[in-house]
Amino acid sequence: MKIADIVFLAFFIFMSILAVCFTIRDKAAAKTDPRNRTPEATLMLIAALFGSFAMYITMQIIRHKTKHPKFMVGIPILMVVHAALIVLYFVLLRPILV
């Protein structure tokens, strides 16, 4: 495994954990203290930084923001973009980094 693979995998795992934590925290704040919510822009930024897969799954499990088109359309679009970037990395860039 190349160092670039390890860095990418570590970043992906970190962003996934961050996405799950922020989504769960926002759901809890929505129930208890609405003044302490995580801004939607922050949630979308985390999703855009490769947290989209984990955030989407978490949102479906805890039923959070599932009626917001920004999230129910935007995050799947990010998932497709991220999947394409991952494929491009492994097909095009990784062989070059040998």
C-alpha positions in Angstrom: 0.0 0.0 0.0 1.4 3.4 -1.0 1.7 6.3 1.3 -0.8 8.3 -0.8 -3.3 5.4 -0.3 -2.8 5.5 3.5 -3.2 9.3 3.6 -6.4 9.2 1.5 -7.8 6.3 3.6 -7.0 8.1 6.9 -8.6 11.3 5.6 -11.7 9.5 4.4 -12.1 7.7 7.7 -11.6 10.9 9.7 -14.1 12.8 7.6 -16.6 10.0 7.9 -16.3 9.9 11.7 -16.6 13.7 11.7 -19.7 13.6 9.5 -21.4 11.0 11.8 -20.6 13.0 14.9 -21.8 16.4 13.5 -25.0 14.9 12.2 -25.9 13.1 15.4 -24.9 16.2 17.4 -27.2 18.4 15.2 -30.1 16.0 15.6 -29.7 16.1 19.4 -29.4 19.9 19.4 -32.6 20.1 17.3 -34.5 18.3 20.0 -32.9 19.9 23.1 -31.5 23.4 22.3 -32.2 24.7 18.8 -29.9 27.7 19.4 -26.9 25.3 19.5 -27.4 23.8 16.1 -24.7 23.1 13.5 -25.2 25.4 10.5 -26.3 23.7 7.3 -23.3 25.2 5.5 -21.0 23.4 8.0 -22.8 20.1 7.4 -22.6 20.5 3.7 -18.9 21.4 3.9 -18.1 18.2 5.9 -20.1 16.2 3.3 -18.2 17.9 0.5 -14.9 16.9 2.1 -15.6 13.2 1.6 -18.0 12.8 4.5 -21.0 12.4 2.2 -21.3 8.6 2.4 -21.3 8.5 6.2 -23.5 11.6 6.5 -26.1 10.2 4.1 -26.3 6.8 5.9 -26.4 8.5 9.3 -29.2 10.9 8.2 -31.3 8.0 7.0 -30.7 6.0 10.2 -31.6 8.8 12.6 -34.1 10.4 10.2 -32.4 13.8 10.3 -32.8 16.4 7.5 -34.5 13.8 5.3 -37.1 16.3 4.1 -34.6 19.0 3.1 -33.9 18.9 -0.7 -30.5 20.5 -0.2 -29.4 17.4 1.7 -31.5 14.7 0.0 -30.4 15.8 -3.5 -27.0 17.5 -2.7 -25.4 14.7 -0.7 -26.2 12.0 -3.2 -24.7 14.2 -5.9 -21.6 14.6 -3.8 -21.5 10.8 -3.3 -21.4 10.3 -7.1 -18.7 12.9 -7.5 -16.7 11.3 -4.7 -17.1 7.9 -6.2 -15.9 9.2 -9.5 -12.9 10.9 -7.9 -12.0 7.7 -6.1 -12.2 5.7 -9.3 -10.1 8.3 -11.1 -7.5 8.2 -8.4 -7.2 4.4 -8.5 -7.4 4.1 -12.3 -5.4 7.2 -13.4 -3.3 8.7 -10.6 -2.3 5.7 -8.6 -0.4 4.0 -11.4 1.6 7.2 -12.0 2.6 7.5 -8.3 4.5 4.2 -8.6 
